[in-house]
Each structure stands twice: as structure tokens, then as C-alpha cells.
Amino acid sequence: MSEPAQEQIDRVLAALADPTRRRMVDLLREGPMRAGDLAAAFEISGPAVSRHLRVLRENALIEEEEAGDDRRLRVYRLRAAPFADLQAWLEEVAAFWTSQLTAFKAHAEGKTRKRKKK
């Protein structure tokens, strides 16, 4: 994996390390939401919600857009690309462990067969 791609995954994982931000992502999986709607789901202050949204936005996990005619209202939605990159990396890790476990199983079964022959 290239260094820029790895850096992006590092940023995604760092952003998702916080349980509040993971919960925000879960809520946004249901569809776009306004900041006020997201804030209502948490027992934290408005500024804290804004900080969490900023981290998600700065790490390209979400995007914001104006909601209708009122420029003060923002709607947040998930961006697919960073999650696709993370999924691809996780699939690479899973493939590595699958091959390692397959090799270990073959090795262990080979030793078992040799012992039975004695």
C-alpha cells in the first residue's frame, strides 16, 4: 500500500477511535442529517458536537452542504471513498491471516499424519 493511502487510513482510524464519532457515522449511515439532529442523539454540548463533526469532515469521512435557503443550516452525509479504502485494507489484512492460518493448518495436519505413520 502506498504511503499516502496508508496515511489516509491512519487518519480514518484516528477519527473513528472516538465512540461519539463512530456513533455519528452510524447515524449518518441512515441518511443525511442536520447538526441539530445529530446533537439531539447525544448528551454533549453543541460545541462538542461541532468539534466531532469537524474531525470527521477534516478527515474526509463526511461532507457538509447548505440545507435549502438558510445558509446557517448544514446537512452532513457520509463520503464513501475513505470507507472503501479502509475496507480494502482490512480485506488485505484478512487475506494475510487466512493464508497464515491455512499454512499453519497444513503444517499441523502434516505433523499429525507423520506421527500416525510411526
Order of alpha helices (4+ residues) and beta strands (2+ residues): alpha-alpha-beta-alpha-alpha-beta-beta-alpha
